[in-house]
Amino acid sequence: MGKNFRNKEVLHIDGEIIEEDEDILSDSSNKRKVDNTKESVFVVKLIHQNETSYLITRKSDNFSKDTHIIIESKYGKDLAIITGETQSLGEIPEEQIAKVVRIANESDINKYKANKEKEQDASRICKEKIIEHSLNMKLISTHYLTDEPKILFFFTADQRVDFRNLVKDLVAIFKMRIELRQVGVRDESRIVGGKGVCGRAFCCHSITDKLKPVSIKMAKEQNLSLNSLKISGPCGRLLCCMSYEYDFYKSEKKTLPRVGDMINISKINYKINDINVLTKMIRASNSDGGTIILSANDIHKGNKNNEWISNITIDI
């Protein structure tokens, strides 16, 4: 297995500071094997946090897409929705399997909607207390759990700060359990949401929260601009979508010539200036400045290194 990337999350629970390490890519050895003949696998999303997990059910159970359920998450008992059935993954890490408390009823849905209104007041109060305590932090989201007397406050901060007095004040005001969770910039985008440079909703918010490591090498492999402003998302990190087609580009490039290679066309040498991996069209020029565009299907490897021979002829 590859390197296990980790993301540290700091929790402040009822005045106590606790650190958790979250796996971005998990190499957990504790996995649950799925019986494809008897079981179905659904993707479940926590509605507020936009975190996904897997629900394993018997094929006879009454679960389907868009069903609201109460699950036991790492935050507590909260409302989630089944986004659809997925193909069997063979084995699923235990920590990614949702524990269902029950199918949500009308009362649960109404409570969730009522809590949404209360969250605005809770956010305002928390921000006032942050200013009062002169804390260098940014509150990004507030959430009341649907099936548990607890409020979650998600925030970002440049460094570790002691928030114990803030938590004590919030406990005294709301008279219920309080959790302050310090998250990273990627998690902020996932929770809050927004529009990417493509004009569509953030992938981490609308598609998947399973973060994959992204490197500048992926941009080079796909012939993307290396300008950080063009290949970074609003979170300031490299675009997650660069990992989607990386394997395709890497595989296709093995069958194509490289920029700088020579193509012999009707006994004239052309130097390759540009290659479109998706269309497999090649642009090349000769020493006289003449330019030609042809398909990679019209050339084959020559006997010399970095030399290709055209299967077509052109009139000089």
N, C-alpha and C positions, 0 to 999 in steps of 0.2 A: 504494500500500500504506500501511497505517496505521503508527503509531509502533512502533518495534522495542524492546520492553521487554527489559532485560538483567538477569541475576542474576550477581553476581561470586562465583566460587568460588576459594578459596585452597588450593593443594596444597603439602604438605611431603613431598618425595620423597627418601628417603635423605639427609636433612640439607639438601636444597636447597629453597628456597621459590619456588614458581611460582604465578602468578596466571592463571586462565582466566576468560574471559567466556562465560557460557552464554546462548544465546538462549532466552527464554521464548516469544516468538513470533518465528519466524524469517522473514526476508524474503530468504532466500538466492536468488541469481540462478542458482546451479548446481543445476539440477533434472533429474531423470531422467524421461523420458516413458515411460509404460506402454503396451505394445501389448496391448490388451484381447483380441485374437483369439488371441494366443499365450502370454500371461503371466497369472499369478495373483498377487494381493497378499495377504499374511498379516500380521497384527499379532503382533509378537514382544515378549515381556516378560522382562527380566532378573529372575530369581526373587528375588534378594536386594534389589536397589535399586528394584524395581518401576518401572523405566523402560521405556518402549515404543519400538519402532522398527518399520520395515516390511521384510518379506522379499519380494522379487520373484523368482518362480520360473517356469519353463516349466510349462505346464499338464500336461505329461507327467511332471513330477518327482513323487516320492513324498513329498509333505509334506501334513500334515493337522493338524487341531486336536489339542492336547495332546501333540504331538510335542516331545520334549526335544532341543535342539540346543546345540552350542557355538558361540558367536559371538565375533567380534573387536569388543569394545566399547571405549569410551574408557578403561575401567579396565584392560583386558587381556582375555585369553581366559577366558570365563566361561559358566556354564550358564544357558540361557534356555528358555522354553517358548512354543510357538505357541498363542496364545489363540483364533485363528479367522481365517477368510478375510474380507476386507473388500471393499467395492465399490471399483472403480477410482477413484483420486483424480486421474487424468489425469497430473499431474506431481507428483513427490515430491522434496523437497530431498535432495541427496546425503548430507548428514550424518544424515538420518533413515533411511537404508537400512542394514539389518543385513548384515554380511559373515559368512557362515556358514563355519565351519571344518570342521564335520562334524556328522552326526546323533549325538547322545549315545548311548553304549552303557551296559551295566549297570555297568561299572567306573566310568564318570563319575558315575552316580547314587550309587553306593556311596561314592565319594570325597566327593561333596557332603555326604552324610549324616554321614560321619566328620568332615568339617571343621566341621559345625555344633557338634559336641561340643567341638572344639578352640577354637572361637571364644569360648566362655565363659571358658576359662582366659586366653586372650589379652586379653579385655576386663578381667579382674581385674588382670592384670599392668600393663596400660596405665593403669588408674585409680590403681594404687599409684604409678606413676612420675609421673603428673600431680600427685598430692599431694606427692610428694618434691620436685618442681621448683617447687611453689607456683604452678602455672599456673591462670589464671582461664578454664577451659574446661569444657565438658560433653561427655563421650563418649556418643554415642547408639547406635552400632552398630559391630560388628567383623565383617569378612568375609574368609575365605580364598578366593582365586580357585580355580576348579575345575581349570583347565588351565594354570596358571602359578604359579610359586613366589613369591607376593606376598600380603601382608595389607593390607587397607584398613581404616583407622580413620576413621569419620565423627564429626565433633564440631561443636558450636556454640560460639560465643564472642561476647561483646559488642563486641569490638574486635580489631584485628590484633595478634597476639602472636607473638614469635619462638619456634618450637617445635624449633629445630634440635637442641638437646641431648637433648630427649625422643626425637626420631627416632633419634639416634645410639645411645641406650640400647636402644631397641627392636630396632634392627638387630643389635646385639651379642647380645641375648638370643635372638632368633628365627632369626638367621643366614639371612635371606632379605630380599627387597626389601620396604620399608615405604612406604606412602602414607598421609599424614594429610590428610583432605579436610574443610575448613571449609565447612559448608553453612548455608543459611538455615532459618528456622522452618518454612516450607512444605515444604522438603525433608525436615526431620526428621519431619513428619507422614507424608510419602510413604514414607519408609524404615521407620519404626517401626510405623505403622498405628494404629488405634484406632477408637472409635465417635464419630460425630458427634451433634449435638443431635437429629437425626432418628431416632437409634437404629441407623442402618446404618453399615457400614464407611466410613471416609473415602473420598471420591471420588478423591482424588489417589493413594490406596493401592490401591483396588480397581477403579477404572474407567479413569482416564486420568492421566498425569503431565504432559500438555500444558497448562501453566498459561496462563490467560487473565486479562488485567487486569480487576479488579472494582472498581467505584466505588460511592459512596453514592447516585449518581444511579439506579443499577439498583434499589436498595431503594425509593426514592421512586416510581419508575415502576410498581413492583409492589405499592404500598400496604403495604409492610412496615414494621414498627416501626423507628424510627431509633435505638433503644437499642442501643448498640454491643455489649452483652452478648448480645443476642438475635440479632444478625446477624453475629457473629464466630464463627469456629471455635476449637477448642482451641489452634490455633497462634497465636491472637491477631489473625489477619488476617480480612478480610471473607470470608464464605462463598463458596467457588468456585461453588456451585450457583446463586447469584443470577444468573449469566450464562446459565444454561441456557434460561430462559423469557423473558429480557429482550426479545429480538427479537419474540416473540409478543405480549407486553403492549404494546410500542411500536406494533406494527402494528394491534392490535385497538383501542387507544385512539383512533386516528385516525377510527374509524367510530362512536365513542360520544360522548355529551355529556360535559361536564365537571362536577365537583362545583361547585355554585353556579349552574349554568344553570337556566333556568325552563322548565317544561312546562305548556302550557295544556291542561287536561283539563276538558271540559264548561264552558268559559268561566271556569274558576277556575285561577289561577296557583299552581303548586307549585314549590318550590325543591328541587333535587336535593341530597340530603345524603350519599348513598353509592352507589357503583357496584361491583358484583361483575363484574370483567372476564371471569372464567371462565364464569359462568352467564348473564351479560348481564342480570342483574336490577338494577333501579334502585329506590332508596327515596327518596321525596320527601315534603315536608310543605307545608301551606298556612299562611296567616297566623293561622288559627283553631286551629292545632295538630293539624289532621287529617293523618294519614299514609297514604300509599298505596305499594304495591309493585307494579311492573309490569315487563314485559320490554322490552328495548331494541328488539325487533322490532315493538313496538306504538306506536312514536313515529317522527316524521319531522321534518326540519329546517324551521323556520319562516322567515318573511321577514326577521325581525329577528335581529341578532347575539345569540348565546347564548339563543335561544328555540327551543323544540321544541313540536310539536303532537302530541297523542295521537290515535291512530287508533281508540281506543275511547271510549265514553262511560260515565259512572257516574251512578247515581241519587243526587240530593242529598237 
